Amino acid sequence: SPLDESHATGLLEYPQYTRPPAYRGWPVSEVLLSGNHAQIAKWRREQAILRTLKRRPELLDKANLSFEERQLVSRLEKSNLPGESKGK
């Protein structure tokens, strides 16, 4: 939706998948296959935060994050985040 676009949220977009449930050997998250829309929305938001932290962490300073999301960022910053190539 337009409200999820990076220019509206201040975060990079979450990964987007389509069928089949695995692509090039990479499985799609079970959450996305579950049909639980609330859990899917939460997963997408967390993935957008993670992707932003990996690629453009300076954007998080101005992002509209909840207290829980700020805690998530703090935990992720303390953990060893695996690298992600810029093209994904």
C-alpha positions as CSV (number, residue, x, y, z in Angstrom):
1,S,0.0,0.0,0.0
2,P,1.2,3.6,-0.4
3,L,1.4,4.0,3.3
4,D,4.1,1.3,3.4
5,E,6.3,3.0,0.8
6,S,9.7,4.0,2.0
7,H,9.1,7.7,1.4
8,A,6.0,7.5,3.7
9,T,7.4,5.4,6.6
10,G,11.1,6.5,6.6
11,L,12.1,2.8,6.4
12,L,13.2,0.7,3.4
13,E,10.6,-1.7,2.1
14,Y,10.2,-5.2,3.5
15,P,11.1,-8.2,1.2
16,Q,8.4,-9.1,-1.2
17,Y,7.7,-12.7,-2.2
18,T,5.3,-14.4,-4.6
19,R,4.5,-18.0,-5.3
20,P,6.1,-20.6,-5.3
21,P,6.9,-21.1,-1.6
22,A,10.6,-21.4,-2.4
23,Y,12.6,-19.4,-4.9
24,R,16.1,-20.3,-6.0
25,G,16.4,-22.6,-3.0
26,W,15.4,-19.8,-0.6
27,P,12.2,-20.7,1.4
28,V,9.5,-18.1,1.8
29,S,8.8,-17.3,5.5
30,E,6.1,-19.5,7.0
31,V,4.4,-16.4,8.3
32,L,3.7,-15.3,4.7
33,L,2.1,-18.6,3.9
34,S,0.0,-18.7,7.1
35,G,-2.7,-16.3,6.0
36,N,-2.6,-14.6,9.3
37,H,-2.8,-10.9,8.2
38,A,-1.8,-9.4,11.6
39,Q,1.3,-11.6,11.8
40,I,2.2,-10.9,8.1
41,A,1.9,-7.1,8.8
42,K,4.2,-7.5,11.9
43,W,6.7,-9.6,10.0
44,R,6.8,-7.1,7.1
45,R,7.3,-4.2,9.5
46,E,10.1,-6.1,11.4
47,Q,11.8,-7.0,8.0
48,A,11.6,-3.3,6.9
49,I,13.3,-2.3,10.2
50,L,16.0,-4.9,9.8
51,R,16.6,-4.0,6.1
52,T,16.8,-0.4,7.0
53,L,19.2,-1.1,9.9
54,K,21.5,-3.1,7.6
55,R,21.5,-0.7,4.6
56,R,20.5,2.8,5.8
57,P,20.7,2.9,9.6
58,E,20.6,6.7,9.6
59,L,17.0,6.6,8.4
60,L,16.0,5.0,11.7
61,D,16.7,8.2,13.6
62,K,13.7,9.9,11.9
63,A,11.5,6.8,11.5
64,N,8.2,6.7,13.3
65,L,8.9,3.7,15.5
66,S,7.0,2.4,18.5
67,F,8.7,1.7,21.8
68,E,8.7,-2.0,21.0
69,E,10.2,-1.3,17.6
70,R,13.0,0.8,19.2
71,Q,13.7,-2.1,21.5
72,L,13.9,-4.4,18.5
73,V,16.4,-2.0,16.9
74,S,18.5,-2.0,20.1
75,R,18.5,-5.8,20.2
76,L,19.5,-6.1,16.6
77,E,22.3,-3.5,17.0
78,K,23.8,-5.6,19.8
79,S,23.6,-8.8,17.8
80,N,25.8,-9.8,14.9
81,L,23.7,-9.0,11.9
82,P,24.6,-11.1,8.8
83,G,25.4,-8.9,5.8
84,E,22.9,-8.3,3.1
85,S,23.9,-7.4,-0.4
86,K,22.5,-4.0,-1.6
87,G,20.7,-5.5,-4.6
88,K,18.3,-7.7,-2.7
